[in-house]
Amino acid sequence: MTKQELIKEAFLARKQAYAPYSKFKVGAALLCESGTVFRGCNVENASYGATMCAERTALFSAVAAGERKFEMIAIVGGNEFEFNEVNGYAYPCGMCRQALSEFCKPDMPVIVARSEEDYKEFTMKELLPEAFTL
C-alpha cells in the first residue's frame, strides 16, 4: 500500500469522527504487516477524559482483531470539513505515541497529512525518542 492510499484511508476514517465539542475531527489508518488496514476516528465525550483519539482507536481495534505487527500509520485532522484536505497537520498526542510504541518498531513511518500530496513523515523514534518500555 502506498502512503497516498493510506492517507486516503485516514480521510475515510475521519468522516466517522464524533467531535461535537472541539469540532476537530481526526482520522487514522494503521497498516498491519498482514496488509490489513484498521481505521480509527476520534470519539469525544462530555467528560473529556473519556475521549478517545483516532490513533488509539485504530490501534486498539487492530490488537482486538489479533494484529500485533504494524508497518505504517497515517493521521489527518483539523477543523475543516472537506473530505480530502485539512488546514493543518494533526500530530499524535503523547498517549497515542506511547500506545503505538508498545507495538510499533522505532523506525515505523508515521505520516501526518493535510492531503494525499501534502504530508510529513516521521519515525516513531523521532516522535517519541525516549519511549517508556519494559
Secondary structure as a PSIPRED ss2 file (coil, helix, strand):
# PSIPRED VFORMAT (PSIPRED V4.0)

   1 M C   1.000  0.000  0.000
   2 T C   1.000  0.000  0.000
   3 K H   0.000  1.000  0.000
   4 Q H   0.000  1.000  0.000
   5 E H   0.000  1.000  0.000
   6 L H   0.000  1.000  0.000
   7 I H   0.000  1.000  0.000
   8 K H   0.000  1.000  0.000
   9 E H   0.000  1.000  0.000
  10 A H   0.000  1.000  0.000
  11 F H   0.000  1.000  0.000
  12 L H   0.000  1.000  0.000
  13 A H   0.000  1.000  0.000
  14 R H   0.000  1.000  0.000
  15 K C   1.000  0.000  0.000
  16 Q C   1.000  0.000  0.000
  17 A C   1.000  0.000  0.000
  18 Y E   0.000  0.000  1.000
  19 A C   1.000  0.000  0.000
  20 P C   1.000  0.000  0.000
  21 Y C   1.000  0.000  0.000
  22 S C   1.000  0.000  0.000
  23 K C   1.000  0.000  0.000
  24 F C   1.000  0.000  0.000
  25 K E   0.000  0.000  1.000
  26 V E   0.000  0.000  1.000
  27 G E   0.000  0.000  1.000
  28 A E   0.000  0.000  1.000
  29 A E   0.000  0.000  1.000
  30 L E   0.000  0.000  1.000
  31 L E   0.000  0.000  1.000
  32 C E   0.000  0.000  1.000
  33 E C   1.000  0.000  0.000
  34 S C   1.000  0.000  0.000
  35 G C   1.000  0.000  0.000
  36 T C   1.000  0.000  0.000
  37 V E   0.000  0.000  1.000
  38 F E   0.000  0.000  1.000
  39 R E   0.000  0.000  1.000
  40 G E   0.000  0.000  1.000
  41 C E   0.000  0.000  1.000
  42 N C   1.000  0.000  0.000
  43 V E   0.000  0.000  1.000
  44 E C   1.000  0.000  0.000
  45 N C   1.000  0.000  0.000
  46 A C   1.000  0.000  0.000
  47 S C   1.000  0.000  0.000
  48 Y H   0.000  1.000  0.000
  49 G H   0.000  1.000  0.000
  50 A H   0.000  1.000  0.000
  51 T C   1.000  0.000  0.000
  52 M E   0.000  0.000  1.000
  53 C C   1.000  0.000  0.000
  54 A H   0.000  1.000  0.000
  55 E H   0.000  1.000  0.000
  56 R H   0.000  1.000  0.000
  57 T H   0.000  1.000  0.000
  58 A H   0.000  1.000  0.000
  59 L H   0.000  1.000  0.000
  60 F H   0.000  1.000  0.000
  61 S H   0.000  1.000  0.000
  62 A H   0.000  1.000  0.000
  63 V H   0.000  1.000  0.000
  64 A H   0.000  1.000  0.000
  65 A C   1.000  0.000  0.000
  66 G C   1.000  0.000  0.000
  67 E C   1.000  0.000  0.000
  68 R C   1.000  0.000  0.000
  69 K C   1.000  0.000  0.000
  70 F E   0.000  0.000  1.000
  71 E E   0.000  0.000  1.000
  72 M E   0.000  0.000  1.000
  73 I E   0.000  0.000  1.000
  74 A E   0.000  0.000  1.000
  75 I E   0.000  0.000  1.000
  76 V E   0.000  0.000  1.000
  77 G E   0.000  0.000  1.000
  78 G E   0.000  0.000  1.000
  79 N C   1.000  0.000  0.000
  80 E C   1.000  0.000  0.000
  81 F C   1.000  0.000  0.000
  82 E C   1.000  0.000  0.000
  83 F C   1.000  0.000  0.000
  84 N C   1.000  0.000  0.000
  85 E C   1.000  0.000  0.000
  86 V C   1.000  0.000  0.000
  87 N C   1.000  0.000  0.000
  88 G C   1.000  0.000  0.000
  89 Y C   1.000  0.000  0.000
  90 A C   1.000  0.000  0.000
  91 Y C   1.000  0.000  0.000
  92 P C   1.000  0.000  0.000
  93 C C   1.000  0.000  0.000
  94 G H   0.000  1.000  0.000
  95 M H   0.000  1.000  0.000
  96 C H   0.000  1.000  0.000
  97 R H   0.000  1.000  0.000
  98 Q H   0.000  1.000  0.000
  99 A H   0.000  1.000  0.000
 100 L H   0.000  1.000  0.000
 101 S H   0.000  1.000  0.000
 102 E H   0.000  1.000  0.000
 103 F H   0.000  1.000  0.000
 104 C C   1.000  0.000  0.000
 105 K C   1.000  0.000  0.000
 106 P C   1.000  0.000  0.000
 107 D C   1.000  0.000  0.000
 108 M C   1.000  0.000  0.000
 109 P E   0.000  0.000  1.000
 110 V E   0.000  0.000  1.000
 111 I E   0.000  0.000  1.000
 112 V E   0.000  0.000  1.000
 113 A E   0.000  0.000  1.000
 114 R C   1.000  0.000  0.000
 115 S C   1.000  0.000  0.000
 116 E C   1.000  0.000  0.000
 117 E C   1.000  0.000  0.000
 118 D C   1.000  0.000  0.000
 119 Y E   0.000  0.000  1.000
 120 K E   0.000  0.000  1.000
 121 E E   0.000  0.000  1.000
 122 F E   0.000  0.000  1.000
 123 T E   0.000  0.000  1.000
 124 M H   0.000  1.000  0.000
 125 K H   0.000  1.000  0.000
 126 E H   0.000  1.000  0.000
 127 L H   0.000  1.000  0.000
 128 L C   1.000  0.000  0.000
 129 P C   1.000  0.000  0.000
 130 E C   1.000  0.000  0.000
 131 A C   1.000  0.000  0.000
 132 F C   1.000  0.000  0.000
 133 T C   1.000  0.000  0.000
 134 L C   1.000  0.000  0.000
